Amino acid sequence: MIDLTRLNGVNFTVNCDLIESIEETPDTVVTLTTGKKLIVKESRQAIKNLVLSYKRKIYIERTALEEA
């Protein structure tokens, strides 16, 4: 799950596994696998970085549990 910001400044959390595509048109539009479109303040690259950080964190936690 990653935190994003709507254009009106409201923060919300989205399941990053549901992200199908991210476009900058010039606003950043996140399209989910459900077809829902979200317009957010973060750039495409910032969202990619958030997703990578989240996935990395999950992988590290899972690996630590398996080694314990």
C-alpha positions in Angstrom: 0.0 0.0 0.0 1.3 3.5 -0.9 0.1 6.9 0.2 -0.8 9.4 -2.5 -2.3 12.9 -2.6 -5.3 14.1 -4.5 -5.2 17.5 -6.3 -7.3 18.9 -3.4 -4.6 17.9 -0.9 -6.4 14.9 0.6 -4.1 12.0 1.3 -5.3 8.4 0.7 -3.8 5.0 0.5 -3.9 2.7 -2.6 -3.1 -0.9 -3.1 -0.1 -0.7 -5.5 -0.8 -4.2 -6.8 -4.0 -2.7 -8.4 -2.1 -0.1 -10.4 -2.3 -0.8 -14.1 -0.8 2.4 -15.6 0.5 5.8 -14.7 0.3 8.7 -17.1 1.3 12.4 -16.9 -1.1 14.4 -19.1 0.2 16.9 -17.5 -1.7 15.9 -14.3 -0.6 12.4 -13.1 -3.4 9.9 -13.8 -3.2 6.5 -12.1 -5.4 3.9 -13.7 -6.3 0.9 -11.5 -7.1 -2.6 -12.8 -10.7 -1.9 -11.9 -10.8 0.8 -14.5 -11.0 3.6 -11.8 -8.8 6.6 -12.6 -7.1 8.7 -9.8 -5.6 12.1 -10.4 -2.8 12.8 -8.0 -0.1 15.4 -7.2 2.8 12.9 -7.2 4.8 12.5 -10.4 4.9 9.2 -12.3 8.5 8.7 -11.2 7.6 9.4 -7.5 4.9 6.8 -7.7 7.2 4.3 -9.2 9.7 5.0 -6.4 7.0 4.5 -3.8 6.0 1.2 -5.3 9.6 0.0 -5.5 10.2 1.0 -1.9 7.1 -0.8 -0.7 7.8 -4.0 -2.6 11.4 -3.9 -1.3 10.2 -3.5 2.3 7.8 -6.5 1.9 10.5 -8.6 0.3 13.0 -7.9 3.1 10.4 -8.6 5.8 9.4 -11.9 4.2 13.0 -12.9 3.8 13.7 -12.1 7.5 10.7 -14.2 8.6 11.8 -17.2 6.4 15.3 -17.1 7.9 14.0 -16.9 11.5 
